């Protein structure tokens, strides 16, 4: 599924500009060490976290998209770091469970 389809079908709000590319798979975690060991390249990371360490961990495993749930907004320095790493940042007003259900309904796992 392309990022643009994900945005359209799940109601995400873009935080930064992004390149529309294919995403494959989903990982949900709020712990940096868990993200490093569990997230996959070109995947979607769903989290509550909004700090710079999150971007560093996502970049390490080449995550394509980070969805921050519960309407939390990252600070400008976090957005700048995501831009530099080429990671698309989005916000969802859903909680992690509700957003995960949307993704599974779309066939993403």
C-alpha positions in Angstrom: 0.0 0.0 0.0 1.2 3.5 -0.8 1.5 6.1 1.9 -1.1 8.3 0.1 -3.6 5.5 0.3 -2.8 5.0 4.0 -3.5 8.7 4.6 -6.7 8.7 2.6 -8.1 5.5 4.1 -7.2 6.1 7.8 -7.6 9.8 8.1 -4.0 10.8 9.0 -2.7 14.3 9.2 0.7 14.9 7.7 3.3 16.6 9.9 6.0 16.9 7.3 6.4 16.5 3.5 6.8 12.9 2.4 7.7 10.8 -0.7 4.8 8.6 -1.7 6.2 5.1 -1.5 5.0 1.6 -0.7 4.8 0.6 2.9 4.9 -3.0 4.1 4.0 -4.1 7.6 3.2 -2.5 10.9 4.9 -2.3 14.3 3.4 -0.8 17.4 5.7 0.2 20.3 6.5 3.1 22.6 10.0 1.8 23.6 13.0 2.8 21.6 14.9 -0.5 22.3 11.8 -2.5 21.2 11.5 -0.4 18.0 15.1 -1.1 17.1 14.7 -4.9 17.5 11.2 -5.3 16.1 10.3 -2.7 13.5 11.0 -3.5 9.9 12.3 -1.5 6.9 9.7 0.3 4.9 7.2 -0.3 7.6 4.7 1.8 9.6 5.6 2.5 13.2 2.6 3.4 15.5 3.5 5.1 18.8 2.6 7.6 21.4 6.2 8.9 21.6 7.2 12.2 20.2 10.9 12.6 21.1 14.1 12.7 19.0 15.2 9.2 20.1 12.1 7.8 18.4 13.3 9.2 15.1 16.8 7.9 15.6 15.5 4.4 16.3 13.1 4.5 13.3 15.9 5.7 11.1 18.2 2.9 12.3 15.8 0.3 11.0 14.6 2.4 8.0 11.0 2.8 9.0 9.1 4.6 6.2 6.2 6.1 8.3 5.7 7.0 11.9 2.1 7.5 13.1 1.8 9.3 16.4 -1.5 8.4 18.0 -3.9 10.3 20.4 -3.4 13.5 18.5 0.1 14.2 20.0 2.2 16.6 18.0 6.0 16.4 17.8 8.2 19.4 18.4 9.9 21.2 15.6 13.3 19.7 16.2 11.8 16.2 16.0 10.1 17.1 12.7 13.4 18.5 11.4 15.2 15.3 12.3 12.5 13.2 10.6 12.8 15.3 7.5 16.6 14.8 7.5 16.1 11.0 7.8 13.4 10.9 5.1 10.8 9.5 7.5 7.1 10.6 7.0 5.4 11.8 10.2 1.7 11.6 10.7 -0.7 12.2 13.5 -3.9 10.3 14.2 -6.5 11.2 16.8 -7.2 7.5 17.3 -5.6 5.6 20.2 -3.1 2.8 19.2 -5.7 0.0 19.4 -8.3 1.8 17.2 -5.6 2.8 14.6 -4.2 -0.7 14.6 -7.7 -2.1 13.8 -7.9 0.3 10.9 -4.6 -1.1 9.5 -5.6 -4.7 9.9 -9.0 -3.9 8.2 -6.8 -2.7 5.3 -4.8 -6.0 5.3 -1.7 -4.6 6.8 0.0 -6.6 9.5 
